[in-house]
Amino acid sequence: MTTSTFDRPFPALTPAQRYHLEVFGYTVVEGALSDDEVGDLLEALYRIRGELCRLEDPSAAGPRVNGAYLRKNAPHHRFIGHIIEADPVITAYATHPRLVSMAEELMGCEARIVEMNAHVNSRAPEPVSGDPRYGFHRGTDIPFGGHVQGGLFHCNFVKTLTNLTDLEPDDGGTVVIAGSHKVDVPTEDLIELAYRDRTLIHQVVAPAGSTLLFSETLIHATGQIRSDRERVIIITGYGAPMFPYWDEGELSDGFKRQIPDQLTTLFHGKAHWGRGPRYRTLAESADARPFPLGAWDRRAPPV
Ligand SMILES: O=C(O)CCC(=O)C(=O)O
């Protein structure tokens, strides 16, 4: 059974993408955004970064830029938190019909936005090492976050992470320990194993506009930048509808008033145990209808 509050494709992934997700815990969808959409998002994020960097206190303590603040503020790494209402094009990213549906397909239920942020980073000042150590982590543990339905793995906390700059091997694409999303042994043990055999570490190498969808049970980290290029990524975290929003931010009253009815669950969740199951089989082909980034407050109701 599927439920739909606004028109979005289902299934959103091809069988091959869903299979990749099953085996490795992540899939990369190239061309998720067009060049123009990437350009608009980049412009918005650079504007917000510029405005935040001019503030005396750009931290969560504020003042903020339309809710956004710097979670990390180093010259080589600006991690911008709570960007959900910082610019309409960013809100459009979080509500993109195909990206929301990709997240829901991995969750096995309707989505609620739980966090939204962006990284703008370049090479760290420390000398580059041939065998980097990464900040590997998981956002949830497998027994709590995961479940299997119809032979496919699902997770109640997932992310869509889109690179807005090209990622060549030296450009610091996200690194993951492939397949760790289902391996319920201590995280530190898997990390040590992966450092001993680095073929277990996969890195995102993809053109701008590609979206990495992953389960938060997957061990992952920011990659190491060895080139002179700046990396810009935008991330939406989605949780099951009864989860809270947790990005050290609250939606402003003005923004809340603009939320159309069909996006209520996506922004506010639902205080109810019913999760709105969304399951597919591997045999089903993707719903290939085109869905551009569009305007967030004009999402079409379900057909
Ligand atoms: O910077 C990245 O590539 C990964 C971001 C990350 O670790 C996260 O969102 O949890």
The ligand as an SDF file (V2000), in Angstrom:
LIG
                    3D

 10  9  0  0  0  0  0  0  0  0999 V2000
   30.4530   15.7310    4.0520 O   0  0  0  0  0  0  0  0  0  0  0  0
   30.0480   14.6450    3.6250 C   0  0  0  0  0  0  0  0  0  0  0  0
   30.3330   14.2350    2.4980 O   0  0  0  0  0  0  0  0  0  0  0  0
   29.2540   13.7190    4.5250 C   0  0  0  0  0  0  0  0  0  0  0  0
   28.2840   14.4340    5.4180 C   0  0  0  0  0  0  0  0  0  0  0  0
   27.9060   13.6030    6.6070 C   0  0  0  0  0  0  0  0  0  0  0  0
   28.7110   12.9010    7.1490 O   0  0  0  0  0  0  0  0  0  0  0  0
   26.5460   13.6430    7.1440 C   0  0  0  0  0  0  0  0  0  0  0  0
   25.6950   14.3830    6.6430 O   0  0  0  0  0  0  0  0  0  0  0  0
   26.2590   12.9050    8.1010 O   0  0  0  0  0  0  0  0  0  0  0  0
  1  2  2  0
  2  3  1  0
  2  4  1  0
  4  5  1  0
  5  6  1  0
  6  7  2  0
  6  8  1  0
  8  9  2  0
  8 10  1  0
M  END
$$$$
